[in-house]
Amino acid sequence: MSDSGVRRAPVEPGDAARAYNDRTKFRYELDTGGNEEIVTGLPPDRLPALGAQDPANEPRLFKIYRDLEPIPLASLPIEASISALDALTANGARASGVVIPDIDLLARILQRSNGILKRGISHRGKVVDYRAAGQTGARFHLELYLVTGDLPGLDAGVYHYAAHDHSLRRLRGGDYRAFVTEATGLEPATVTAPAILVFTSEFWRNAWRYLDHTWRQVYWDMGTMVTNTLAMAASVELPAEIVCGFADGEIESLLGIDPAYELVAGLVTLGRTDTIASTAPPIDRIDHAVEPLSPAPSPRFPVIEAAHAGTSLVTGDAVRTWRAATEAAAPFPVTAPPDSPAIALRPSSTSARSIEDVIEKRRSNRKYAEAIPVSFEDFSTVLTHAAGTPRLDVPFPPSDTYLIVNNIAEIEPGAYYFDRENSAIHLLKVGNFRDAAKRLCVGQDYPAEANLVAFGLADLEAIYRVYGDRGYRIALLEAAIFGGRMQLAAHALGLGAVGTGSPDDEVPLFFGPHASGKEWLFAAVFGIKCKPTARENAILTSFLDGDRS
Ligand SMILES: Cc1cc2nc3c(=O)[nH]c(=O)nc-3n(C[C@H](O)[C@H](O)[C@H](O)COP(=O)(O)O)c2cc1C
């Protein structure tokens, strides 16, 4: 957003996204003591990777509308028809027919996406809410809103899901779905959706720790959370589709949010109706009072604002034109695997666990039993369940997945390429790359111990040529969904998993010529869980208690 508040069009496709990506790249630099530290930006820029994290001004982790009456929600388990593993790859549920969610199903999907599942006390006596989906740095900056027609148990309206008390608060009464539909350029799944979920980020909550890097993390965290949403929906055969094309400003005004402080990350349609809403009430300005996030006013983040504005779409017509261009360019070219022989995966592991159970029990795992191999079947099952294509409003640009194998049965430790199309891996180089795994995960220890580290990369220039700047958001989201599914599939098999950051430009260099020209997007690990000692756990999770490192 410019100073005048006008959304500025980027000069060339990719300009805004590339500028943001370059400015927020992690890289190693020597500090004054001669030790390596992580900074951001391309040389000569040397920007801090972490903020000051003033404890006196720490933002709260919830958006709380001050004067709106809560509509309490039940918490009734869903009746899942398939296992968690199957739910991760079931990508569209029923091909046709009317499927209308009621308030209890929506409540459970909201809770299993962004709700609190239990409350605990950290080793330093701080209250910790265990949330359904992990988010970077436990900064929980994402919010969910619902735009619905009349549903069983819920009148048509625009609602905010209040995670802190598991309730809805009504921002507008009436059926506003036609307004959303228009903003998406009449996207078909939106036209027939009885309910539309809107993901937003109150980014100061995360930027307090991560500064401008937060905007990437919006899509990492949404990808992680929407994995829960889609798997919950698939478990009850509720159609669900991610909608990336929408006029940002229109959805902001519908929710009454200010893009200087809260941005719309994406939409997800839920269900299918044959009662199409054709008109919406007028969009009067709303400005419901909210509790301040922090004692001092939320600061502005011009780099985030510029990146978001530069990747925004302005009108429903512009969205339609944009989506048509992406469809004309489909299918997006698939990367040819390296020449080394294909090693076929054997995804034969099973698990009867439901998605609710997996979400309930999952926790980010940072300690691994490095000497115990993960079976080739489990490894194969996790990767193939990560690789499915969720339903999206535009042709999917799949990221390329590169692997560091530390300890997987039947294959040599080394670097590999995962050929998603053909469910096979290809060796790039043999070796013990535990040290490299640590380095490529910003110096953290657990990637060296974990059995596998997966990195999502993409040729962003090719993506910009088709999707424009908006492609950056989609590429990050797609790679994060791969990572989110990988983690839930690992949890379903009783393995541990967690995400990680990386020094961007070192990742394609490590994976050699096959990865050259690509940009790093996302990374996550999985492996055999190992219980940390109380002391190790305190160190591994010290950032939850305000550790500034
Ligand atoms: C995209 C993503 C990246 C993450 N990166 C790291 C990381 O680099 N190091 C780390 O210790 N935890 C990382 N985490 C884990 C979060 O810290 C964790 O989700 C948060 O503390 C909440 O804990 P929970 O996942 O157990 O609910 C990451 C999580 C996500 C979703």
The ligand as an SDF file (V2000), in Angstrom:
LIG
                    3D

 31 33  0  0  0  0  0  0  0  0999 V2000
    5.6490  -23.3420    9.3760 C   0  0  0  0  0  0  0  0  0  0  0  0
    6.2220  -23.7010   10.7000 C   0  0  0  0  0  0  0  0  0  0  0  0
    7.5960  -23.5720   10.9290 C   0  0  0  0  0  0  0  0  0  0  0  0
    8.1390  -23.8990   12.1720 C   0  0  0  0  0  0  0  0  0  0  0  0
    9.4850  -23.7730   12.3710 N   0  0  0  0  0  0  0  0  0  0  0  0
   10.0250  -24.1110   13.5720 C   0  0  0  0  0  0  0  0  0  0  0  0
   11.4170  -23.9890   13.8080 C   0  0  0  0  0  0  0  0  0  0  0  0
   12.1770  -23.5600   12.9420 O   0  0  0  0  0  0  0  0  0  0  0  0
   11.8960  -24.3770   15.0230 N   0  0  0  0  0  0  0  0  0  0  0  0
   11.0850  -24.8480   16.0080 C   0  0  0  0  0  0  0  0  0  0  0  0
   11.5830  -25.1940   17.0830 O   0  0  0  0  0  0  0  0  0  0  0  0
    9.7410  -24.9550   15.8200 N   0  0  0  0  0  0  0  0  0  0  0  0
    9.2010  -24.6000   14.6230 C   0  0  0  0  0  0  0  0  0  0  0  0
    7.8440  -24.7060   14.4190 N   0  0  0  0  0  0  0  0  0  0  0  0
    6.9730  -25.2340   15.4750 C   0  0  0  0  0  0  0  0  0  0  0  0
    6.2510  -24.1420   16.2520 C   0  0  0  0  0  0  0  0  0  0  0  0
    7.1440  -23.5360   17.1480 O   0  0  0  0  0  0  0  0  0  0  0  0
    5.0760  -24.7890   16.9620 C   0  0  0  0  0  0  0  0  0  0  0  0
    4.0900  -25.0650   16.0120 O   0  0  0  0  0  0  0  0  0  0  0  0
    4.5070  -23.9230   18.0560 C   0  0  0  0  0  0  0  0  0  0  0  0
    5.4330  -23.7370   19.0930 O   0  0  0  0  0  0  0  0  0  0  0  0
    3.2430  -24.5460   18.6540 C   0  0  0  0  0  0  0  0  0  0  0  0
    3.5010  -25.8300   19.1590 O   0  0  0  0  0  0  0  0  0  0  0  0
    2.7210  -27.0990   18.6450 P   0  0  0  0  0  0  0  0  0  0  0  0
    2.9940  -27.2510   17.1680 O   0  0  0  0  0  0  0  0  0  0  0  0
    3.2790  -28.2430   19.4410 O   0  0  0  0  0  0  0  0  0  0  0  0
    1.2720  -26.8620   18.8690 O   0  0  0  0  0  0  0  0  0  0  0  0
    7.2960  -24.3700   13.1890 C   0  0  0  0  0  0  0  0  0  0  0  0
    5.9210  -24.4750   12.9640 C   0  0  0  0  0  0  0  0  0  0  0  0
    5.3790  -24.1430   11.7480 C   0  0  0  0  0  0  0  0  0  0  0  0
    3.8950  -24.2560   11.5240 C   0  0  0  0  0  0  0  0  0  0  0  0
  1  2  1  0
  2  3  1  0
  2 30  2  0
  3  4  2  0
  4  5  1  0
  4 28  1  0
  5  6  2  0
  6  7  1  0
  6 13  1  0
  7  8  2  0
  7  9  1  0
  9 10  1  0
 10 11  2  0
 10 12  1  0
 12 13  2  0
 13 14  1  0
 14 15  1  0
 14 28  1  0
 15 16  1  0
 16 17  1  0
 16 18  1  0
 18 19  1  0
 18 20  1  0
 20 21  1  0
 20 22  1  0
 22 23  1  0
 23 24  1  0
 24 25  2  0
 24 26  1  0
 24 27  1  0
 28 29  2  0
 29 30  1  0
 30 31  1  0
M  END
$$$$
